[in-house]
Amino acid sequence: MKNNIKFILLLMISTLVIACSDDYVDVESPDQNSEDYFNSEEDYQNALIGAYDLLQSTYLNVMLGEIASDNTLAGGESATDVPGIQEIDNMTHTDVNAQLRDIWSWMYAGVNRANYIMEFQDKTDFPGKNGVIAQTRFLRAYYYFELVKFFGDVPLAVDRRILFGEENSIDRAPKEDVYAVIEADLIYAADNLPAVQAETGRVTQGAAQALLGKVYLYQDKFTEAAQVLDQVVAGPYDLVTDYNSIFEQEGENNIESVFEVQYTDVEGAGFGCLQCSEGNVAVGFNGIRNYSGPEFDSGFSFNVPTQEAYESFEDGDIRRDVAVLDIVAWSAQTGATYVEGFEHTGYYNRKYIARQGDLNTGDANLTNPNNYRAIRFADVLLMAAEAHNRKNPPNDAQAQIYLNRVRNRAQLGDITLTGSALTEAIYQERRVELMGEGHRFFDLVRTGRAAQAIDGFTANKNEVFPIPLIEIQLAGDRWPQNEGY
């Protein structure tokens, strides 16, 4: 799939086009009745590729999941470089933030593409159709989960597209209702997907179960989370022995990869339509400014780790230098040169900065082929550890086993703590194991620790982001804004 995800349905899925300008032409939509589509397996498969395509735009979700947290600063060239990112870093974002509107628009594009398939799910039968529907429902759940994480209560449509004009009659649904749809989608996906797919990048049973476990965890459904995550642990996954290899090209889609967003460098891209890129845009944004030296390529110096984040690793933890590049030490070692960007800390997100050797197609900073490891087996183990520790009654012995598998791979000793002390140890392990991967802000929020950890965070406000003002206006001002914005 990495080389064949295309915008082949750009015209067909025109009910929610993400435009690259504000110039609109009044034309009749070609898909109002879809009489000439969904008449073959090929039609469904092509539509499914269209639904997968929006996964590539989640690069922004990942960046902001770090920048909004205590792990990284916005960085960039100056305090006015991409103002929306700077505002989120400072917790001064408002309802006119361009990056938040991008996330809203792109995730709803994904929802609508999945719902387009579901709207016509009964039109044509073919062998393996349940698998197509299962992948579709996983993707819909994935996009809705991103929306709930960022915005809380959101408009909910199931098995039908949100068509132009309907925004005047659809309300925001309570997040509990959205979670119920997400759970149902993932349960169906887990029941109808194979453990291994023939095509790399397609959703598997383990991916559905792992995401379901995470969804349960976000709702404090610890018993349910423990049950389903135990099934993933028992599945075909394992920890990669060499942690250093995970985020290199040869480490893509390995035995630790439960779900991975596929990127490619074979097509160009431009700033006029970032979501059109088939490459991982975050990698270029995270890169070293004006870099000249071995192994890495230049970038825009956003998303720079803090000194405190660097020092959060225990002595002897082999993960630190994989997660964080100390550019001063690297320069002294190799003779590499670079330019300090805004909020320069001396550190870069090494997991997701550009490596040398790719095609450098088009704008090289926007077409990096680095896959995003959306769900790793280490994440599953730590989620399962937390679920067992926090469920009633707890099973701290099992939690310790899962936690220590992750720690031992990092060449650290076993944890023998129990109760709340074990909970804190699991939280700390999640931070260092998953640093740079976009989970930190949401982990802090869901566990009630954000106000203490994040400078400028206001409780009962910043747990979610504001609904973009333009979306409220387009809905006829019928949607209430999130509290505090």
N, C-alpha and C positions, 0 to 999 in steps of 0.2 A: 504493500500500500504506500510505502514511503515515496515511491516514484510514480504512482498513478492517481494520487488524490488530485483532482482537477476541479475547476469551477464549471463542470460540464452542465450544471443545471442553472446557470446564472439567469437565463431568461425564464426557464420553467418555474423556478422557485422565486418568482418576482413579487410574491406577496409580502416579503420582508427584505427588500434589497437594502444593503447598507451602502448608501451612496457616498462617493468620494467628493461630492460638491453639493451645493444647495440649488443646483439648476434642475428643475423637474419639468417633464413634458407630460401633458395630459394625453395618455394613450391607453387603449384598452388592454387590460392584463390578459396574456395569452393562456392563463391557466384557470380561468373561472370555472370551467366544468370538467377539465382534465379527461374528456372523453377519449382523447387519442393517447393517453398515457396510462401507466400501470396496467398494461396489457400483456406484459411478459416479465420473466424473471430479470432480464437485462434492465428493464425500466426500474424495477425495485432496487437492484444492485446499484444502478447509477444514482438514484435518489439517496441511497444509503451513503455513498461516497460523498455526496453533497452535505449530508448531516455530519459525517466525520470531519469535514473540512474546517468547521469552526473551532475544532479543538486547537488548531494551530494559533488562533488568536488569543488563547488563554495565557500566552507569554506575559501579558500585562497583569493578569490576576496573580501570577507567580511573583513578579517584581514587587507589586504593591503589598503582597503578603509578607514580604521582608521589610520593605521601606516603612510601612506603617508600624512595624514592631520596634523592639529595642535592639535588633540584630544589625541593622544597617541605617545609613543616612542616604538622603536622596542623591547627593553628589551632582554630577554633570559639569558643565562649563562654568556656570555662574548661578547666582540666586534666582535668576529669571529664566533659566534653562528648563523648559517644559514646566511652567508654573503649577500645573495641576499636580505633578509629582512632588514638587517642593511643598505644596500646601498639605498634602497627605502626610508627608514626613513630619511637618510641624503641627499636625492636628488642627489646622486652620481651614480645612477644605469646606466648601459650601456646595449648594445645589446647582452651581453653574460650572462645576469642575469637568473639564473636557475628558479626562481619563475615566472618570466614573461613568460618564455617558457612554463612552466606548464599551466599557464592560457590560453595561445594561443592554446596549444595542446588539453587541456581538453575541451575548449569551441568549438573548431572545431570538436572534437569527437562527441559532442552533436549535432552540426549542421549536421554532416554527418549521424548520426543515424536517425535524423528527416527526412533528405532528402532521406534516403533509403526507408522509408515508402512512401514519396511523389512520388518517382520515380515509384512506383508500385501501386499508389493510385487507379487506374482504373482497376486493374487486377481482383478483386473479390468483388462482392457486398454482403452486409448483413445488417440486420436491425441495425440502430444506427451507421452506418459507418461515417456519417457526424460528429458525436461526436468524433470519433477516429481521424479523419483528423483535427478537430478543436483543439484538445489537441496537436496534432503533430505540428501544425502551431504555437500555442502559445509557445511551447518549442523551436522551431527554432527561433522565434522572441526573446525569452529570451536570448538564447546563442549569437545571433548576436548583441543584445543590449550590452551585456557584452563586446564583442569584440570591438564594436565601442567606448564604454566608455574608454576602456584601450588603444586602438591603433589607433583610427581614421579610415582612409581609410583601408579597408581590402578586401581580395579576396571574391568574392560573387558567390555562386552557389545556384540555385533555382530548386527544384524538381529533383535534380540529385546529386549523390555523387561526391565528388572530389576523383578520383581514383589515385592510385600511378602512377606517370609519368605525370599526367596532370598539376602538379605544374610548369612544364616548359612552359606552354602555357596560364596560367591564370594570369591575372593582378589584382592588388589592385583596387577595385571599389571606387569611391568617396563616402564618408560617406552619402551624400544625397541620393544616390542610395540604399544604404543599409537600411537607414531609411525608404525609400519608401516601401521596401519589408517587413520590420518590421511592419509598419503601416497596410499594406494590410493583413498580417497574423493575426494581432490582431483584426482587424475589422471582418474578417471571423470568428475568434474564438469567439468573443463576440456575433455574430449573430447565432452561432450554438452550444453554450454550455448552459447547464442549470444553474439556479441560485444556485442550491445545487446538489452536486454529492452524489451518494449512497456510494461510497468508499472514505474515508477520505484521503486527500492529492491530489486528482485529481483536475485538473484545472477547474474553474468555470467561468461563464460569468463575474462576478464581478472582478475576477483576470485579465481577458483579458482587461476589460475596464480600470482598475486601471493602468495596465502596459502601455496601450495605452496613458492614460493621462500623465504618466511620460515621455514617449517618446516624446509627443508633448511639454512638458515643457522643455525638453533638447534642443529642437529646437526653443525655444521662440515662439511657436505657442500657445499663451496664450488663445485666444478665443476658439480654438478647445479643448484645455486642460480643460478649465472651463466647456464646454458642456458635455464632457464625464465623468469628475470626479463628476459633479452634479448627474449623473445617479448612480454612485457608492454610493454616500452619501444617495441617496433615496432608496438604496437597503436593503438587510437583515442584514447589519452590524451595530455595535454600539461600543462605548467605554466600555471596562470592568471597572466596578466600582472600583475594588481593583487593582490599578496599580502594587502593589507588587506581585500579582499572575501571571502576564503575562508571565514571563520568567521561572516559575517553571513548573515541569512536569504536574501538574494539570491544568496549563494554556495553554497547547498546543491545537491548533485547536479550539480556543474559538470564541466567536462572533466578536472579533476584528480582527481575522485572515482572511485576504483577500487571501493571498497565503503564504503557509508555506512549506519549504523543510523538508521532513521527514527523520529522522535518527533513527537508532536502535542499541542496544548494544548486539544483539544475535549472531553476527559473529565477529571473531577476525580480527586483522589487523597488519601490520608491516610496518616499514619505507621503505622497498624495493618497496612498491607500495601503497603510501598513497591514491591515487585516488581509490583504490580498497576497501577502508574501507566503511562500511555501517554506521559508526558512525561519529559524528561531530568532525573532527580532530582539528578544531580551539579551541574547548573547552579545550582540554588538553594543547594546546600551550599557551592559555591565563591563565592557572591555577597558583596557588600559589606554589612557589618552596619549595619542602620538607616540605609541610604543615602537621601539626598534630593538630587536634582539631575537633570541631563539625561542622556539616552541609556541609562543602566543602571537596573536595579531592585535592591531589597535582597536579601540572602541571609544565610547563616549563617557566613561568613568562615572556612570550612575550606580546606585545600589551598593555603596561601599561599606564593608563591615566596620563596626566600631571597635575601639580598643577593648572595651568591656566584653564584647562578643568573642574576640580573639582569646582573651584571658579566661573565658568560661570553660575552656577545655582543661581537663586534669593533666598533670605532668605525665608524660609517657603516652598520651592518647595519640595514636597514629592518624586520627581523622583530622586533626587541626590543620596540618599543612596540605591536606587534600581539599578541605573546605575553604581555606583562606590563604591567599597568596600574599606573603610579606614582600612587597615590591622593593623595599629598601634592601633587604637581605638578598633578594633575587638579583637586583642590579649589581650589588657588590660581588656576587658569585659569578655572574655571566657577562658583566659589562653592558647589560641592556640599558637603554635610555628611555625616558618617558617625560611627560609634562604633568605636573600636579593639577588636578581639577578642583572644582569647588568642594569644600568640606573634605579635603584630602586627609585620609587617616593613615595612609601607608598600606592599606589592605584592599584586596579585591576578592570578589566571589569566584574563587578558582574553579568551582564546579561548572559554572556557566559563563566562562569568558572564551573568546574566540581562540581556537587552535589553528596553527598553520597547517596547510595541506589540503584545504578544501578548494572548490572551484573558483571562489571569489566572483561569482556571477553577479552582474548588475551592480547595485550598491552592495559592496561586500559586507558592510555592517548590518544589513537587513536580511541576508540570505545564508546565515550560518546553519549548517546541517545538524547541529547538536540536538539530539532528542531530549525531551523533558521526561524524566523518570517520575511520572505522576503518582504512582503507588509502588513503593519498593517493599520487598519482603521484610526488611528491617523495620519499616513503618508498621507493617502488620503485626510483627512481634511486639512492638512497643504499645500499639493500641490494645492488643490482646492482654498484655501485662497490666495496663491501666484498667481494663474492663474487669479482670479477675480481682484486682486489688480493691476496686471501688464498688463492686456488686455486693448484694446482701443475701446470704453471708459471703464475706470475702474469701478468696482462695489465694492467700499471699504466697504459698509455696509454689503454685503454678506461675504466679506473676514473677517471682524471682527467677524461675527457670527461663522464661521468655526474655526477661530483662538481661540476664547474664549471658545469654547467647549473643546478644548484640554487643555487650561490653567485652566479652572474651575475644570477639573478632577484632575489636579495637585495642587488644592487648592490655586490657584492664582487668582487675580482680573482681571477684564475685561480690554482690550486694546481699547482705543477710538481714536487712532492715524489714520491718513489718509496719502495718497500719499507715498512719499519715506520713511517717518518715519515708516509707517505701513509695508512697504517692509522689512525694517531692523528688525522690531519686529518679522516678520514671519521667517526671516532667523535665528534669535536668537532662536526662538521657535523650529525650526527644529533641531538645534544643540543639545539642552538639551533634547528634547523628544526622539530623535533617536540616542543619544550618544551610541557608542559601537556597532552599527548595520550596519556599513560599508558604510554609505551614505555621510559622511562629506567631503571627498576629492572631490568627484564628484559634490557635491553641491557648493563647493568653486570654482571649475573650471568653471562650467556652468554659474555661476553668476559673473564671472570676479573678484573674491576676493582672489584667491589663492596666488598671488604674495605678497599681503600684509599680509596674515595670516600664511604662511608656510615658515619657515626658510630654506634658500637654494633654494627656488623655482625660476626658471628662466622663465620669461614670453616668450611666443612664442616658448617654448620648452617643459616644463614639464606639459603642459596641457594634453598631451598624453605620453605614454610610448614607448620605442623603439621597433620596430619589431625585434624579436629574430634573431640574425645574421645567425644562422644555417638554419632558414626558408628561408631567402633571398638567401643563398648559394644553398639550395636545389632547389630553383626556378630558378637556373641559373643566379643569380644576376640580374634578370630583374625587381625586385621591388626596388623603391627608399626608403631609410631610412627616418624616420620622422625627421623633421628639428631639428638640434642641436645635434643629436646623431652620 
